[in-house]
Amino acid sequence: MAADLPPEVACRGLAKTYDAGAPVEAVRPLDLTFAAGRTTALLGPSGCGKSTVLRMIAGLEEPTAGEVRIGGETPLELRRRAGLAMAFQEAALLPWRSVASNIGLALTLARRRADPEAVQRLIALVGLEGFEQRRPAELSGGMRQRAAIARCLVTEPGLLLLDEPFGSVDEQTRLRLNLDLPRLWQERGTTAILVTHSVSEAVLLSDRVVVFSPRPATVLADIAIDLPQPRRAGMVREARFLDLVDQISASLAESEPAARPLAAQ
Ligand SMILES: Nc1ncnc2c1ncn2[C@@H]1O[C@H](COP(=O)(O)OP(=O)(O)OP(=O)(O)O)[C@@H](O)[C@H]1O
């Protein structure tokens, strides 16, 4: 049972301009609603503002304008009661703790009772059996990412935010995680928002894909992924999957700034 009812996430007029000497407009006022219990992928060219949007939803970045409401609460209110979990590119595990202890710690921090069985189940699911007692420094980058994802899932959050969660994971493991992990959070009805650079990963994982323009991020395309759940490995060769990948790749290609000589970038 999920500890929380999955929330709807509403971004209203959400905007961010960084003050980096000169102002950097990262996100232009954005109105987006993420339906409760659904998985949405955010795609767009590098530097367009995807992580900024995710970090504002997580309450890690203060918007310049607008607001985020998660089932009526602010991100900080939700975080305070551990209703939100996030895994970002750099898997921030505590270096002096083992894999099992890092995952178990998420339960302690969320003031939940220890649950070694749940920790072990997730370790098996992300393929880290046999590495329970290893410290993060003894793992590969991809293994650390998998441990960080297990740590996110153990508290059964209502909202899951993933920023390039499988960036350092090898292709084979990535395909398996792309199929197994969403099943886990979708069965619990979790609302999930993820940032990825992989179009096929976005289609395989999500119910909806939002394509952003180059910075400042605005929505260029908003595409429902009407493939049946749960997704299967064979789907990546089916016509509808390939159609969706084509359609999204075309939107992305339109969104890419015209090629410029490297020296001008
Ligand atoms: N703390 C910051 N201070 C100043 N500028 C920033 C800061 N964080 C991000 N930016 C700028 O805001 C823009 C959007 O960055 P962001 O990380 O959100 O993009 P992204 O789409 O997630 O990129 P990528 O796909 O390459 O990870 C970039 O131009 C970046 O340089």
The ligand as a Gaussian input file, in Angstrom:
#p B3LYP/6-31G(d) Opt

LIG

0 1
 N       22.380000      27.513000     -10.455000
 C       22.413000      28.036000     -11.679000
 N       22.892000      29.288000     -11.873000
 C       22.902000      29.839000     -13.100000
 N       22.456000      29.234000     -14.209000
 C       21.978000      28.003000     -14.075000
 C       21.926000      27.324000     -12.807000
 N       21.392000      26.099000     -12.988000
 C       21.115000      25.995000     -14.312000
 N       21.460000      27.117000     -14.960000
 C       21.288000      27.410000     -16.387000
 O       19.912000      27.256000     -16.698000
 C       19.753000      26.621000     -17.951000
 C       18.904000      25.377000     -17.797000
 O       19.613000      24.413000     -17.025000
 P       19.007000      22.970000     -16.692000
 O       20.021000      22.241000     -15.888000
 O       17.654000      23.149000     -16.102000
 O       18.858000      22.342000     -18.157000
 P       18.573000      20.826000     -18.619000
 O       17.575000      20.923000     -19.709000
 O       18.231000      19.994000     -17.448000
 O       20.003000      20.434000     -19.190000
 P       20.670000      18.970000     -19.449000
 O       19.728000      18.217000     -20.309000
 O       21.943000      19.315000     -20.161000
 O       20.892000      18.344000     -18.091000
 C       21.163000      26.363000     -18.486000
 O       21.503000      27.416000     -19.357000
 C       22.026000      26.396000     -17.253000
 O       23.321000      26.847000     -17.558000

